[in-house]
């Protein structure tokens, strides 16, 4: 069982974020764990035991996690009473409906974790969230891909346009969207799925993509006001980049 060294909690929107420092492989690894509210009567989980009452949401998540470190994947929390119930893996469909929380138990939250070593952090905006690391230096596309792989990550992808707003503002970042395989068909590096015409119009700045000199097959995007993306030559070290680890 892991021993708990440090806990910091903060609230982001409807999410409760727990930053936890654990000993890992002989050293310390920072892990951010987040509980996300799950709505719908077809979701539930098996109960591990009632943790207590009069707790805050962050305390509920902490106690579930510390008491059941290998089993706690959900919590059921009643904000009116502070009743906290530890749960196992999230279930859906008929199986989930059979173990859905009742009104006395409260609302269901599912656990996600962000490995926050090497500068990674949990970020969220609206319904989108991710575990990312934004570089403060430039690399070409291929070196950026390898840099991310070396940290058990991949270049940031955003199949939903709103997810692009998770990128830090103020700089343009290389992401995992290219037309390397087929000219003018931009696909995400993780799935090979192409963006549609609406996404394309939202993504690119006026005049892009222009495939200057027939060499521009990689993309970079700047979030924030006036958000826009460009295509550029993959072998050039022009932009910072963002790596992404899966939320697990």
Secondary structure, DSSP 8 states (H G I E B T S, - for coil): ---EEEEEEEEETTEEEEEEEEEETTEEEEEEEEEEEE-STTEE--EEEEEESS--HHHHHHHHHHHSTTT--EEEEETTTTEEEEE-S-EEHHHHHHT---TTT-EEEEEEEEE-GGG-EEEEETTEEEEEEE-SS-B-HHHHHHHHHTTT-EE---SSGGGGGGS-BTS-EEEEEE-SSSTT--EETTT--B--HHHHHHHB-TT----GGG-EEEEEEEBSTT-EEEEEETTS--BEEEEEE---
